Amino acid sequence: MEAIPENEEVKVSAPRDSQTASEFIDQQLALEADAREVLPYKFDKCTNILGPLRQNIFACLTCSPPPASEAQVYTPAGVCYACSISCHGEHTLVELFSRRDFVCDCGTSRLPSTSPCTLRSDPATGSRGVHSQEPHKGNHYNHNFQNRFCACAEEYDANTEKGTMYQCLGLGTVETGGCGEDWYHPECLMGLPRHWYKQQEPEARNDGVEKKLKDAECEEKDEASHPVPQGFPDEDDFEAMICYKCVESNPWIKKYAGTAGFLPPVSNREKSAVTGAATAEPVPADPSVTNSLKRKASADGNDIRPSSPTKRVKDDSATASHDANIPSGLARPSPTNGASVADIPPTTAKPAETDSKPQHKHDLLPSSPPAGRFSLFLKADFRDHLCHCPSCYPNLIPHPQLLEDEDTYEPSISSDGSSQHHPNGTHGGSSRASLLDRGEAALSNIDRVRAIEGVMVYNHLRDKVKEFLKPYAEEGRVVSADDIKAYFEKLRGDSQAIKEARDDAGGGDGGEGDNRREQSGY
């Protein structure tokens, strides 16, 4: 074996599981930034004590699993954002997004007593954690709490779902014949099968090779997106949607179809469960109106949340961390391809009367609503065109979402020290900010002189440690445990005494006779 010259420096590579100080800091900052992006709000307070709120709700499939059959007793339940993390963080969750006038069910009898709410205290004993409390009777539930959505009642799978879903404004609950703020596929709103585009008969072709190429092209396109049926409005043309179920439960709103603030109605062609007959075929729209509404949207695979709370787009990517069990893909953008044209043309408004009688907005509405079952798509200014006269206003009172735009409750933003930015682009600080807050709180409870002295000692120690780590970070060297131990021995001024004690024990500097093991100090 070749000998190594004495004057040649031996370079020892760092172990694979080790990292430099700068690498460790960069990794921690990156993890903190990812955590703040996924969970930007504080999760230390349950919203149950705040009463009914419009808030983001999660269904816990672990504590309240969907029934295996209709005969099985099932109790739906929803929890707030904070409880979904603090109390159900390791469970399988379904994100339902905003729900109106909802009170968190965590800690109530709707969930098992083995899963208490750890964020609230028992009013009788004062101990942390409550369960089996009386739930709020005003909560409304639908099949979304079983991880089923839309009129097709399809189970949601974030890994396979593609296309955009739209949330109904919710003018009716399940008990009143409405949908309870359900989410819909465009084709299901129109009464078409989920994979309607696959059932279309291909054109007769003499060339079999050309047909195979066409089929392969369609399959490839289907893997990337879910096409939108022709006749469904472009998502840029409307702000909100009222499904055909809620329209049927509130027939007074049918007259607004196709008037100012409302797009022409979109018919639901699904066969009636009673008569077995299909709904009336839509009347062809005016070509000028059709051409002005047509628009195609380009494909977009970005993984972000939609700007409108009534629209959510499903993505084929799986989520991570806490969201791994949450189908946050419910709100991901996807391609929307198809012409935007309504099935039924706008009805001509009734001409205004010329007498001196005060005129109301409902006087401008058509005398009879469009026939058939249909959904309504609302523009951003639709509230300005709703009639508020004494005879019409009682229809609006039960639905405050028709009177003004609703605010959704959001917890406080977590402290992230956003003013401090890492040179590599990451934000440095939720842990820094929280440690600073804790330090300030501790200092506020001690004597002022001792607090000042403590701050001075901390600053001195911080500067010393930074000075010690700086050369390691600049040279990319690994900081070993022995280096850190030796440095703090030197910093305490007892390195020489420790060395002498080792010599007296016969071990010398790392000698074979040193059989002592380190013990924790005082």
Residue, then its C-alpha position, 0 to 999 in steps of 0.5 A: m500500500e502506498a504511503i502518504p507523504e507527511n507534508e501532504e494534507v489528508k482530506v476527509s470527506a463529510p459523511r453522507d448524512s451530515q450537512t454544513a451549517s449554511e445547508f441546515i439553515d437553508q433547509q429549515l427556512a425552506l421548510e418554514a416557508d412551505a409550512r406557511e404557504v400550506l397553513p398560513y393561519k393560526f390554528d390555536k382557537c376553535t371557532n365553536i365559541l364564535g357561533p354561526l359563521r361563514q367559514n371554511i369547513f372540513a369533514c373528517l372521514t376518520c371520525s365520521p366515516p361515510p355509511a357503507s349502505e343507506a341502512q347504516v346510521y350516519t351522522p355528518a359532522g364538520v370541523c373548522y380550520a383550526c380543529s382540522i389541524s390541531c385535533h384531526g391533523e393525522h386523520t383523513l380530511v375532506e376540504l369543503f370550503s366555505r359553508r354558511d352559518f356553520v358552527c364547528d362540530c369538534g367536541t360535540s356529540r356528532l363526533p366520537s368522544t375519543s376525538p375531543c376538541t383539544l383547543r377548548s376547555d371544559p366549562a365545568t372542570g376547566s380541563r383542556g379538551v371537551h367532547s360530547q357537547e350539544p351540537h349546533k342545531g342550525n347546521h345544515y349538511n349534504h353529501n359533501f360531508q361524505n366526500r361526494f359532490c355534484a348531482c352525480a354524487e361522485e366520490y372525490d379523488a384529487n389524484t384522478e379528478k380533472g376539470t372545473m367545479y362550481q359551487c352553488l350560491g345555495l338558496g336552499t338546503v337539502e331539507t327544502g329541496g335545494c343543494g346546500e351549497d354543493w359543487y357541480h361539474p358543468e356537464c352535470l348541471m346540463g344533465l349530461p353524463r360525466h364522460w359525455y364526450k366519450q359517448q359521442e358517435p364518431e363520424a363515419r370514416n373510410d380510412g380506418v387508420e385515420k379513425k385510430l389516430k383520431d381516437a388516440e388524439c382524443e384519449e391524449k386530450d382527455e388525460a390532460s383535461h376534461p372538456v366543457p360541454q358546448g352551451f356552458p358559459d365561459e367562467d369569465d362571463f359570470e361571478a356566481m351560480i345557482c343550480y337547478k335544484c335551488v332554482e326549483s325550490n325558489p321559483w320566483i327567481k326564474k323570471y330573472a333568467g336572461t335579464a340584466g345581471f343574469l346570463p341566459p338560463v342553462s337547461n338541465r336535459e336530464k330525464s325526469a325521475v317521475t315522467g321519464a321524459a326529457t326536459a324541453e329542448p332549448v330554443p336556439a339562441d340569437p346568432s349575434v348573442t351566441n357569437s359575442l359570448k363564445r370564447k376559448a380558454s387556454a390550458d393551465g396546469n398551475d397549482i393555485r387556488p381560484s380567485s372566486p370562492t364560487k369556482r374551484v378547479k380540480d387538478d391531477s396532482a396529489t397534495a402533501s403534508h397535512d393536505a395529503n389527506i385533504p382533497s385541496g385539488l378541489a380548488r385547482p385550476s384546469p383547462t376550460n375548453g368550450a364555447s360559452v353560449a346559453d341554451i335559451p335566449p334572453t327573454t324580451a323584457k316587458p315594455a315600461e308603462t308610461d303612466s305616472k305609477p311608480q315603476h319597480k324593477h320587477d315590472l321590467l321582467p318577463s311576464s312568464p319565466p322560461a320553461g323547463r329546469f335550468s340553472l342560473f349564472l349571475k354576473a358580478d352586478f346581479r344584486d343591483h338588478l334584483c327588485h326590492c319592492p314590498s312584494c319582492y323583498p320578502n323573497l330576498i330576506p331568507h337569502p342574505q347572499l342575494l342582498e350583499d356579498e358575504d365575508t368568509y371568516e379567516p383566522s389570524i395570519s401566523s407570525d412569519g416575520s415577513s419583513q425578513h427575507h432570506p437571500n435565497g428568496t425564502h422568508g425567514g421567519s415564523s419560528r424566529a418571530s414566535l421565539l422572539d414573541r416568547g422571549e419578549a413575554a418572558l422578559s416582561n415578567i422579570d426585573r428590568v435590570r435583570a432583563i437588560e443584563g439578560v439581553m446583553v448576555y444573549n447578544h454577546l453569546r449570539d455574536k460569539v456563536k456567529e463568529f465561530l460558525k462563520p468560517y465553517a459556512e464560508e468554507g463549506r466545512v462540517v461542524s462536528a460535535d467535538d468542535i462545538k464541545a471544544y468551543f463552548e469549553k473555551l467560551r466558559g474558560d474551563s478547557q484547561a481544567i477539563k484537560e488537566a482532569r482528563d490527564d489526572a484520570g490517566g486518559g490523557d487527551g483521548g487515551e485508551g484509559d479514558n472510560r468515563r461517559e458524559q453525564s448531564g450537568y446541573 
